[in-house]
C-alpha cells in the first residue's frame, strides 16, 4: 500500500504542473498586467505604474514569472497577494476550517441519507421508489443558489416576520454574542443542507442502482435459499458490495463539494475558501487564484487516493502492490 501511494503521488506531479501552467496563462490572458484599475487611476503617473510592475516582477517574461512562482511553491511558499501583500497560504489556512466544516457536514448529511434512501428504493419497489425518484429529479434540477435563497426566504425572513427568529441568513457566527456551539450550528444548518441536497439526489439513485445489482447476484439468491434473514441479506451481504462504487463517487465529489460550496458560501456569506476564490478572481489577484487552484488540485488527488484506500478497507479482495 505504501509503494502504491508513493507511485500515485509521483504520478500526480505532472497533473499539478499542468493545472498551475494553464491557470497561470489564463489569468495572464484575462487580467493583463494583473494590476486592475491602475491605468485608470488619475493619481498615478505612467512611471509610477511601471515602478509597481517592476517591484512585483510583472515586467519580466511569463516563463520567468511562472518559474519563480513554481519554485516558491516547491518550498511551501504559495506567494503573496498582489492587492494587500498577504501570504496566500495563510489566507487559505484561515478560511480552510470553515470550508471543511461546511463540506464535512454536507458530506455526512448526503451519505447518511443517500444510503438508506437507496436501500429503501431498491427493496421497496412501487410508490415508495417512485416518490424517492421524483424527489431525486427535483434535487438534481434545483440550482444551489436558488435553493439557498429559498431557504433564506422561508426560514429567515418569513419566520422572523412571524416572530419566530429561527435560523440566521448569513455568516458563520453572530456579530454580537455569538461563536458558541449552538450559534455556529444555527448558521451551519442552511448552507450545509443546500450543499448536501443536490449530492443526496445523485448518491441515493446511485446507491439504489448498485443495490439492485447486488440483490440480483447468485450469492444473494444462495443466501436466501439457505433461509438467511432478509435483513442480514440486505444489510450485510448486499450493502457491503453495493457501497463500494459509492465510495469512488464520493471521493471524486470531494473537490466538487469545495467548488460547489463557493456558490453556497457566497449566498450565505460563509467565510470559506470558495468565497475567497470568487472574491480574489473578481479582483484579478492572480497569485491568490493560483494558490487556490493548486490547493483544489491537491484536494482532487487526495480525494482519489482516499477512495482507493477505503476500497481496500471495505473489500479484502483488493490489494495494491
N, C-alpha and C positions, 0 to 999 in steps of 0.2 A: 504493500500500500504506500509506503514512504517513497519508493522509487517511482511509482506511478504519479504521485502528487508532484514530485520534483520534475518529471517529464512534462506534466501538464503546465506547470508554472513556466518552464523554459519555452514551451510552445506558445504561451500567451504573450511573450515579449514582442514578436512581430505584429500581433494584433494591436497591442497598446501603442507601438510606434506608428502604425497606420492611423489609429484614431487621433493621436496628437498631431500628426502631419496634416491630415485632412482638415481637422478643426482649425489649425493654425492658418492654413491657406484660405479657408472660407471666411474666417474672421478678418483677415487682411483684405480680402476682396470686398467685404461688406463695410468694414469700418474705415478703410483707407489708412489714414495716419494714426488711427486709434486715439485721436485727441479731438473728440466731438465738440464742435462749437467754438474751438479756439480761433479758427479762421474768421468767424463771425463776430468775435469779441472786439469792439472798437478800442478797448483799453490796451490791447496787446499789439505791439508792432511786429512786423514780419521777422525781425531779428530776435525778438523775444520768443516767438513760436519756434524758430529754428534752434534756439538755445535749449528750450524744453525738450525738443526732439533729440538733441544730442545727449542731454543728461540721461534720458531714458533709453538711449541706444537705438532709437527708431529711425535714425538716418543711415544705419548700416544695411547691407543686403539681407534679404529674407533668410538665406541659408545661415548667415552668421547669427541672426536673432533667434532662429529656431534652435541652432546648436547650443547657444548659450542657455536657453531655457531648458533644453533637454538634459544637458549635463548637470544643471542645478537640480533637476528633478531626480536624477540618479543619486544625488547626495541628500535627498529628502527635502529639498527646497523647491516649493511649488511657485516661487516668485512672490512678488508684491503687487498689490492693486495699483493700477495707474492713477485711479481717481483720488485715493487717500493714503497710499503707501502702506496699507495694512498687509501683513503676511497672508497669503491665500490659504495656506494650510490652517492657520489659526482661525480664520473666518469659517472654514469648513468644519473644523472640530467644535467650534462654538455652537453651530447650528445642528450638528450631527445628532446629538442626543434627542432633540425634539423630533427630527425626522425618523430616527429609529423607534421612538415611542409611538409615533403615528403609524408607520408602516408595520411595526410589530403587532400592534393592536389590531390593525386591519387584517393582517395575516392570520392571527388567531381566530378572529371572527369569521373570516372567509373559510378557512379549513375546518374550523369547529362546526360550522353549519353545512358546508357543502358535502362532507362525508355522510352525515345522517340523511340529508335530503337526497343524495344519490342512492343510498341504500333503500330508502323508502320508495323512490321512483322505480327501482329495479325489482323490488319484491312485491309491492302493491300496485300491480298494473290496473289501469282503469281511471276513474275520475281523479284519484289522488295524483297519479302520474301526470295526467293531463293538466291538473292545476299547477303542479310544480313546473311543467314545461311552459305553461303560459306565463308564470312569474319569471322564469328564466329569460324568455324572449323579451319581456319588459325590461329586465335588468340589463341585458345586452344593448337594448335600444336607447336607454336613457344616458345622455351625456353627464359626465361627472359634475360639471359646473352647474347644470340645470337642476340636478338632484340636490346639490348643496344649497343652492338658492331657495329651492322649495322647502327644504328642512329649516332654513333660517326663517322663512316667511311663516311657517306653521309654528315651530317650537320656540322661536324667539320673539318675533314681532307680534303675532296673533295672541300667543299666550300672555305676553306682557300686557297687551291691551285689555285682556280679560282679568288682569290682576293676578296671574299665575306666573311669576318670574321663574321659569324653569331652566332653560339652557342658554348660556351666553352665545352670541353670534360671532365673536372674533377673539383672536389672541389665544395664548396658551395659559395665561393666568389673569386674574382680575387686577385692575390697576390699583385698587385700594383694598388692602386687607386680604389679598389673595396669595396663592402659592402653596397652600396646603394640599393634601392628597385629594380631598373631596372637590376642591376648586379646580384642580387640574383635570380630574375625571370628568367634571361637567363640561369643561372646554374641549375635552378629547372626544366625547361621545359622537357628536355630529360629523366631524371630519373623518373619524375612523369608520363609521357606518357608511358614509358616502364612498370612501375609497374601497371598502370591502364589498359593497353591494354588486358592483359590476363583475369583479372576480368571482364572487359567490355564484352568480348565474352561470358562468363558464365552467367553474370547477365542479359544481353539482351535476351538470349534464355530462361532464367527462367521467366523473365517478360512476354515474348511472350506466354509461356505456361499458365501462370496464367491469362493473359488477355483473351486468347481463352476460358478458363474455365469460367471466369466471364461473357463473352459475350454470353455464351450458357445458362445462368441461366434464370429462369422463370421471375424474376423481370425485367430483361433487355427486354425480349420479351413483357412484360406488358407495360413497358415504351415506347417502340416503337409503340405498338398498340394504345396507347393514343395520338400518334402524337408528342412525345417529340423530340426535335432537336437531331440529331445524335451526334453532338459534345458533348452535355451535357450527353448523354447516355454513351459515351466512357470515357470522362474525369472526370465525376462526379460520376456516379453510378458504372461503371466497374472498373476504375482505383483505387479507394479507397480500394476496396476489393482485387484487384489483387496485390497491393503493400505490403500487409501485409506479405505474405511469403517472399518477398524480404527483408523486414526489418530483419527477422530472419537470412536470409542468410548473409546479410551484417554484422550483429552483430557477427556472428560466424567467419566471414572472417577478422575481425579487427586484431586479433593476427596473422593470416596468412599473412596479409599485412606487419606486422613488420618482420615476419620471411622471407617472400619472399623479403622484402626490403633489407635483408642482402646481397643477391647476387647483387641487383641493386646498393647498396651503395659501394660494392667492385668494380664493373665495372666502376662506375663514380667517385670513390674516394670521396663519400659523407660522411661527418663526423657524422654518426649516431650510434645508439646503436647496430644495426645489424652488421656493420663493426667492432665495438668494440668487439662484441661477437666472431666473427670469429678470430680476431687477438689474443684475450686472450686465446681462445681454442687451437690455434696452439702453443701457448707458455706455455700451461699447467698451466695457472693461475686459479686454481680451485676455489678460493674464488670469483673471478670476474665472472666466469662462473656460479657458484651457485647463485650469486646475480642477474645476468641477467636472468637466468632460472626462478627464483622466481618472478621476475618482469613481465616476459612474462605470467606466470601463473595468476598473478593478472589481466593482460590485458584480458585474456580469460574470467575470471569471470566477469569483468567489462563489456566486450562486450555482454555477455549473459544477464546480468542484464539490460543493456541499451536497448537491443532488447525487453525485456519483458515490460519495461516502455513505449517504443514507441508503442508497441502493444496496451496498454491500452489507449494511447492518440489518436491513429488512429481509434480504434474500441470502441465506447462507451459501447458495449455489454460486453466487457471483464472487469471483476472486480476481483482484487486479495484480498482475505480475509486472 
